[in-house]
């Protein structure tokens, strides 16, 4: 069976790695087996994904390998230090050594916690990302950010740790729920706002195809999102400069997630509302027009995403939570804003009165 597969690369010198994108990559290719190093493998997934795709993954693995499957509960609320410890307990009991490869099969939570486990286990072992949600496919699986959450802040404990490969089987999106699918579209919209005005225009023109999961429209959206993410990561792997623009809306969004309790709002939902806040703040500072804010609100609404923060979440609550964000440096909150459509900037001079005016509005 021939399979259409697009291959991109994250260019990190001798740590260069591929991103494979196409339908049925878990069923009709040997890509996963080819990406495995050593004869010990840990597949980490969750209770939702395991019945759907775990068998397909196991069939791709070498018959002589020692394979352990770790099945986690599903949800952002389980992206914790305790769950990380549970992974280590199972891996150690199975006597996995330094040659082990960790395989992350699932969405952003599974990818983040598996990557962090791989970074820590015996001071670092190989791992492969197999993302099964749209958000993970276009964003969290690429770039090597790994972490767990803390009650006081999202992704506050983690490491930069790159995978050996990212295998994106777009057919897995057929089993993704509508709410989770829409949440992934928020990250797709982000790329046009921060990096590619033409892509933003294309998304607007193809919103119906995006919402209906048209295969051709979705394939291009995933490919272009990964291209942008790979280019930014290659230029700034550890977020010392350019990579910070990928956080558009995330400072506000993480505050929403922390306040509401992890899992109450999906990450992409919180980012969607946060992006509206960031673009509105950009308009208040006269770098973009109010028309862009309105256009963005319409696009996100058409894609099934929220555009308002939770009712009753005050400006003081936002500011208190954002002051704990990992993007705060030397006591100064940093925000990603737009200098223009397709051009993002990081600023640390947003005044308290601006934030109160924005959030109260």
N, C-alpha and C positions, 0 to 999 in steps of 0.2 A: 504494500500500500504506500503510494507516494504521499508525502505530507509537505504542505507549503510551510516554509520556515524562514523567517527573517532573522539575521544575526547581526547584532550590534556589539560594540565593545566599550567597556569602561577603561580608558587608557591611563593606567597607573604604572607605567614602566614595566618592570619584571613581575608586577602583580596584576597585569592586564587580565581582564576576565570577560567572558562572553555573556550576552543576554540573548537568549533564543526566544522568539515570539512566533506562535502559530497554533492552529487547532490540532488537537489530538496528539500533542507531543508526549503525553504520558502513556499512550496506548500504541503508538505506531512508530516509535523511534527508540534508539538506544542512547539518547542524549544523557539521561540521568546516570546510567551505568558507566558511560564514558567519562563522566565528571567525578566519579568516585575514586579516591586514592586509598590504598590499603584494603585490608580484608575485614575490617570491623566498621559497622555502620549503625548509627542511631537515627531512627526516623521519629521526629517529634511532630505530632499533629494534635487535633482536638476531637471531642466527641461528635461534633457535627461533620467534620471532614473525613474522619476515619472510615465510616461505612461507605462513603462515596468513592474515595480515591486511594485508600491505603493499599488495597490489593494490587492495583495497577502499578503503584510505586514498587512494591515488594517484588513484583514479577520482573522489573527492570534490573534488579540487583544481582550481583554474581551469586551463583548457587552455593559456592564454597564459603561465602562470607558469614561472619557472625553478625546477625542482625537483631537489634532490639527496637521494639516499638514503644514509644512513650505517648500515651494518650491523655491529654490535659482536658480539664473542663473548659467550656467555650465562653469567652467574654473578657472584656477589658479589665473587669474587676479581678481577674485571676492573673494579671500580668504583674506579679509580685515577687518579692524576695523568697517567700515561702514556696511558691510554685517552682522557682529556680532551684531551690533546695531539693524539691521532690524529683526534679529531673536528674540532679546529681546522685541522689540516693539510688535511683534505678540503674543509672549508668555504672556506678561503682559496684553495685551488687552483681552486675553482669560482667564485671572485670574488663571493661573497655580500656584500652591503652592509648598511647599518644598517636598511634596510626589511625585512630577512629575518625570517620567523617560523620558529622551531624547533618541531617537533611531536614530542613524546615518545610513542612507540608501544611499550608494553611494561609490565613490572612496575616495582617500586620502584627497582631499579638503573638502568634506563633513564630513569625519570622524574627521579631525583635528579641523575644526571650530565648529562642534557640541560638540566635547569633551571639547573644551575651553568654550563654552557656558554653558555646564553642570557644569564645574568646578566653574564658576562665579555665575550662577543663584542662588540666595538666599544662597550664600556661598557654594554651592555644592549640586547637586542632582545626582541621579543615572543615568547611561546611558549604552546603549548597542550598540555595533558595528555590523553592517550588511554590510560588504564590498562587492562591486560588481565589482571591477577591480582587476586584478592580483596583481598590485603593492600594493593596500590596503590589499589584502588578505594575502600576504606573508610578509608584513612589517608594514605599518603605522597603521593598526588596532590593532596591538598587542603591548603592552608595555606602553600605557598611555601617549605618547607625544602628546600634543595638542597645537595649535598655530594659529596665523594669520601672514600674511606677512606685512612688512613695505617697503616703496619704497627704503630704504637704505639697506635692508637685509631680507633674507627669514627666516621665523619662529622666528623672533626676539622677539615676544610678545606671551607668552603662559604659559602653566603650565603642570606639571606632574600630570595626573589624570587618574586613571585606570578605565576601563569599568567593568560592572557586568559580561559580557559575550561577546564573539565574535562568530558570527554565519556566517560561510563561506559556502555559497551555490555555489558550483563550476559550476552549470548549468548556473549561470548568466554570465559566461565568453563567452557563445555562442553569446551574443549580443555585445560583446566588439570589437571595431574596431581594425584592425591590428596594427596600430601605438601605441595605448594604450596598447595592449597586449604585444608587443615587449618591451615597456617601463617597464612593470612589470618584464620581464625576467632579466632586468639589476640587480634588487635587488636579484633575485634568484642566479645569478652568483656571486654576492657579498658574499653570505654565504659560498660558497665553498672556495673562495679566503682567507677569514679571519679566517675560523674556521674548515673546513673539507675538506682535500685534496682528500679524497675518493669521496665525493660528487662532487667536481670539476671535477674529472675524469669521474664520471657518467654523468654529464651534457654534457661533451664533446662527450661522446659515444652516447648520446641520443638527440643530437641537432636537428636531423631531426624530431623526435617525438615531441620535444618541439615546434618547429616552426609550425608543422602541427596541434598542439593542441591535440595530442593523449591523450585520457582520462586517461589511466593508467599511462603514463609518467607524465602527468601534475598533477595527484593526488599525486604521490610520491614527486614531486618537491615542491608542496605546503606544504605537511605534513612535509618534512624534513626542509624546510625553517622556518616553524612555530616552530618546535622543537628547532632549534638553537636559534631563537629569544627569545623564552620563557626561555630557559636556561640562556641566557645572561642577560635578564631583571631580572630574579629571583636572580641572583648573584649581580646585580648592578642596582637597579631600577632607581636611579636619576643621572646616568652617572657620578659618581665620579671616575670611574676607568675603569673596563672591558667594560662597555657598549659603551664607546667611539669608540671601534673598528667597531661598526656598521656604522660608518660614512666614511668608505673607499670610496674615490672618491667624497664625498659630499662637502668638502671645495672648491675644484675646480668646482664641479657641481653647487653649489649654486652661485658662482661668474658668471657662464655662464647664469643662469636663471635671475639673477639680471640685468646683462648687457643687455641681449636680450629683457627683458621685460617679466614679468610673463605670461606664456602660450605660448610664441613663441617656446620655447623648452619644451617638457614635462620633468617632473622631472627625470624619468628613463633615458631619452636620455642624459640629462646633466650628470647624475651619471655615465653612461656608458663611456662617454668621460673622465670624471673625474677619473674613475678607471684606465683607460689606463695611464693617467698622473701620478697617484699615484704609479702604479706598475712600470712604467718607471723610476720614481724617486727612487724607491726601487732598481732597477737594476743599476742606476747610483751610488748608494751607496754600490753596490756589495753584497746586501743581497739576491737577486734572480737573475736569469740569464736573458739575453736578449731573450732567447728562450721562457721564460714564457710570456714576453711582446708580442712577435709575436703570440704565441698560443692564448693568450687572445684576441688579435685583430681579429684573424680569427674566434674565437668562437662568439664574439659580432657581427661581420659582418654577419656571418651565421644566427644569430638570428634577423637580421634586425635593428641593433643598430649602431649609429655613434661612431667612434673611434677618431675623431679629434675635437678639439674645433672650434668654429665659426671663419671663415676667418676674419682677420683684428682685432681680439681681442688680444691686445698687452700684453706683460709681465707686463708692468706698470699698465694696466687696471686690470689684474688679481690680482696683489699684492695689489692694492688699495682696491679692493672689498673684498678680502680675509682678509684684516686687520680689516674689520668691522664684520667678521663672529662671531657668538656667541661662537665658540670654542676658540677664542682668550682669553688668560688669562694673566693678568699683562703685556699686550703689546706684548706677544709672541704668534705667530701663531703656532697652533698645527696641525699636519698632521697625518693621519693614513696611515702607510706604512706596507709592508710585511717584516717580518724577515725571512720567508720561506713561501712556499705555504701552506695555512691552518693555518698560525700563524701571526697574526697582532700585531703591536705595535703602540703606540702613541708617537710621537717625537715632540719636540719644538725647535730643534737646526738646522732646515733647513736654510741655508744661502741664502741671497738675490741673490748671484751670481749663486747658484744652481737653484733657481727658474727661473731666467732669461734664463739660459742655457736650462732648460727643456722646458719652454714655447716657446722660440724662435725657438727651434728645431721643 
